[in-house]
């Protein structure tokens, strides 16, 4: 009996040891963490899109320079939707970085009159600052030419935008890019043409392909405006498609194009460029797109 008892106790000890070993694995004490443990969760890669970047550079055209928002035919970068300091605008930089942060860590390389062909050089300048986010608003001047036939061809527009992104990526592979759609130029014509002063300023050469002969409603004039409008739609399709190929790029989903600018959102100097209120609306659209959990949100 005693011999059998000893063998029984030995067998129980082996079973107990085996059970303890299994229990140790279940509680994370084994060589690899069980699914759902802290170590397993820590191995999950960080999301590609940072919703709170700590520095911003802006590239683009007159809209980002705040043109005609403060005085006639002049830039006013302090009211820029992207990097401005004006409290009424509450720019993207201020919303993301705070007043002090915006002053120290945001840069505006946009140029009034710039077209997509100018974006590669602007992007190269922006890259020297190593920003965590670059904002892009360009394309309106490619449609706003002396005539509809002088508009930038869509293929050239695409190649120029792709070139700009390549330049940025060569220097800063992880910098994020926010791309705003080109505004609805035909709507701006429709809203602004009701103001006599605005129409006089338009005669100085603002977007002639769309705005010349502001009160001309003949078939030829309307057909010209439709051509310009269609080109803007095509530009926005390019912006969307090119941006979609870059995992760290977000297009605004045509939010700027779809925004129904009214007279309060238009410059009271030219009734075409955004006013301070219009700049604030652009800042809100950008902030909403950049901070959304998902690009489509």
C-alpha positions, 0 to 999 in steps of 0.5 A: 500500500505504501509503495502504491501511495508513493507512486500516486503522490508522485503522479499528482505532483506531475499533474499539479506542475503541468496545471501550474504551467498552463495557468502561468501561460494563461496569465501572461507569464509564458514566453509570448503574450496572450491576445488582448494583453497589455503587451499584445496591445502595445505592439499595435502600430500607431495610426498614420494620421496625427489629428493634432500636428504640432507645426504647419506650413501653408502653400497655395494662392491668394486665398491663403494669403488673405488677398482683398480681405482687409484692403483692396488688391492687397494681401492680408496674411494675418487673416489667412484661414491657414496661418493667420493670427486674427481672432475673428478668423480663428485660423487652423494654426490657432485652433491646432497650436494655440496663439503662441504656437501658431506664431512660432510654428506656422509658416505661409508660403502661398503666393497671390496669383500662384498656379499649380505649376508654382506649387513644387517650388512652394512645397520645397520651401515649406519642406525646409521647415520640416512641418508636421502638416502642410496645407494645400489650396491651389487651382483657382488660378489655373481656371481663372485665366484670360480666357477659357482656352488658356486654362491649365490642361487637366493632365498638366495640372495632375502632373504638377500636383504629383510633382509637388507631393513627390518633392515633399515626400523626398524630404519629409516622408511622414509629413501630413498633407491637407488638400482643400478643393477649388471653390465653386467659381460660378457661384462666386460670380453669381453672388458677386455680380449683384454688387456694382463695386465688385463688378468694377473691380472685376474689370481690373483683371480678376478671374476674367475667364469666369467674371468678364462681362459679368452681366452678359447672359448670352449663350456664348458667355454662359457656355464659357462659364460652364467650361470654366466650371467643368474644369474646376470639377475636373481639377477637384477630381485630380486633387482627390485621386492624387491625394488618395494615393498618399496614405498621409494625405487628406482631401476635404471631400469637396467641402470648400467647393460645396460651401455656399459662400454668401455676400457675408463671406465675400470680400467687400472689396472685390466680391470674389475672394473670401472676407474675414468671415469667409476665411473663418469658414475655410478654417473650420472646414480644414479643422474638421477634416484634419481632426476627424477620426476618419477621412470620410467623417 
